[in-house]
Amino acid sequence: MLESLTEKLANAFKRFRNKGKLTEADVREGMREVKRALLEADVNFKVVRDFISDVTERAVGSEVLESLLPAQQIVKIVNEELIKLMGSETAKLEISPKPPTVVMMAGLQGAGKTTHAAKIAKLMKSKGKNPLLVACDIYRPAAIDQLKIVGEAAGIPVFSLGNKVSPVEIAKAGVEHAKKNGYDMVFLDTAGRLHIDDELMEELEKIRDQVEPTEILLVVDAMLGQDAVNVAKTFNERLELTGVVLTKLDGDTRGGAALSVRYVTGKPIKFIGTGEKLDMIEQFHPDRMASRILGMGDVLSLIEKAEAAYDAKTAAEMEKKLREQTFTLEDFLLQLRQLKKMGNLEHILGMMPGVNAGALKDANIDEKQTAKTEAIVLSMTKQERMDPSVIGGSRRRRIAKGSGTTVEDVNRLLKQFDQMKKLMKQFSGKRGMRLPGMGRLGGF
């Protein structure tokens, strides 16, 4: 996510690190590098101009020029200004005091409205809400079917009247259905176009006027770059948006939209889509995003993902097994499944401080390997998982055949597991195995 910008900013900051003391000329020269990095990331020119002006004004003050560690002071200022640029405070979904809370999803065709309506609904369901998806897109072929498919995958019911009724009537009927059946949140999946036109905007305005949504979220494809900002600006002028959902931030994108949308529209980014799976969505935190952009990682989001996948009791039991060296392949399988719950491994690693997200592309992180490992362990008997020492040649051939792998794959897994147990033995009894200050993540 935004690794290209992170790398370019890191190179710009090197200019400061190589000097013990900075002059005003040094700061301005370095800021030119930062400006170039932002423009190449497709950040809106006006946004870049004002951002560089604010950072430079602070950076040429005594706070930096007279500091013993001027490079760190400049990074601190850039971090604070990035947070300010993206909205400072985390903007949550507004919940109506009188249910249901109606969330209207708007945006161009292909931005990901349908998928992200289901994603956000699933996220809210995990927080105790009872959401309903409403199919208001009657124009795009199979749009209703797509919503039903993602709704089923997310465990969210879908309300539909087919494609013969107007979207305005469907929206009104969907809200009434929610009121009568105890749904406290309604997500309206509206139609989009390949471009902005009056017909599209007028229909969206009619839906807004009829159902008076609590939230109007614009779903924007981050890969549009500069166009994403123009789209957001136009939609905001017509619909009075309450927030933005940025999608495809996991793709090959320069990410300028993440830094420009809030500044240009004045509307907060509320969610970001980080992948295709239905759980790959995050609430947008300006401070955490600034940390990621500057290569400082995002430990808080990492901990939240771990806590969502793990409970304290399981973590404590696992830690005890590690200390007492009773960790088995059965436990290993449980750990593997918990890790999968946290999401894409490359994305998880990218949240760790000091990890170069760009370098992960060369790390060859193969998600299929996890499935292969799981298949091997599942092909073992209970006895074999508890005591791998009983697995001889014939058993290895049986396990390989049952898991659709090779004997070499089975041998490799058993060898790695053995090496892992030896490593655990070295740490047995040491409380240092826990990660200090990370709560439940320590046991993870």
Secondary structure as GFF3:
##gff-version 3
##sequence-region A 1 444
A	DSSP	alpha_helix	3	17	.	.	.	ID=ss1
A	DSSP	alpha_helix	24	40	.	.	.	ID=ss2
A	DSSP	alpha_helix	45	59	.	.	.	ID=ss3
A	DSSP	alpha_helix	62	65	.	.	.	ID=ss4
A	DSSP	alpha_helix	70	85	.	.	.	ID=ss5
A	DSSP	beta_strand	101	106	.	.	.	ID=ss6
A	DSSP	alpha_helix	113	125	.	.	.	ID=ss7
A	DSSP	beta_strand	131	135	.	.	.	ID=ss8
A	DSSP	alpha_helix	143	154	.	.	.	ID=ss9
A	DSSP	beta_strand	158	159	.	.	.	ID=ss10
A	DSSP	alpha_helix	167	181	.	.	.	ID=ss11
A	DSSP	beta_strand	185	189	.	.	.	ID=ss12
A	DSSP	alpha_helix	198	211	.	.	.	ID=ss13
A	DSSP	beta_strand	215	221	.	.	.	ID=ss14
A	DSSP	three_ten_helix	222	224	.	.	.	ID=ss15
A	DSSP	alpha_helix	226	239	.	.	.	ID=ss16
A	DSSP	beta_strand	243	247	.	.	.	ID=ss17
A	DSSP	alpha_helix	256	265	.	.	.	ID=ss18
A	DSSP	beta_strand	269	273	.	.	.	ID=ss19
A	DSSP	beta_strand	281	283	.	.	.	ID=ss20
A	DSSP	alpha_helix	286	293	.	.	.	ID=ss21
A	DSSP	alpha_helix	299	309	.	.	.	ID=ss22
A	DSSP	alpha_helix	312	324	.	.	.	ID=ss23
A	DSSP	alpha_helix	329	341	.	.	.	ID=ss24
A	DSSP	alpha_helix	345	349	.	.	.	ID=ss25
A	DSSP	three_ten_helix	357	362	.	.	.	ID=ss26
A	DSSP	alpha_helix	367	378	.	.	.	ID=ss27
A	DSSP	alpha_helix	382	386	.	.	.	ID=ss28
A	DSSP	three_ten_helix	388	390	.	.	.	ID=ss29
A	DSSP	alpha_helix	393	403	.	.	.	ID=ss30
A	DSSP	alpha_helix	407	427	.	.	.	ID=ss31
A	DSSP	three_ten_helix	431	433	.	.	.	ID=ss32
A	DSSP	three_ten_helix	439	442	.	.	.	ID=ss33
###
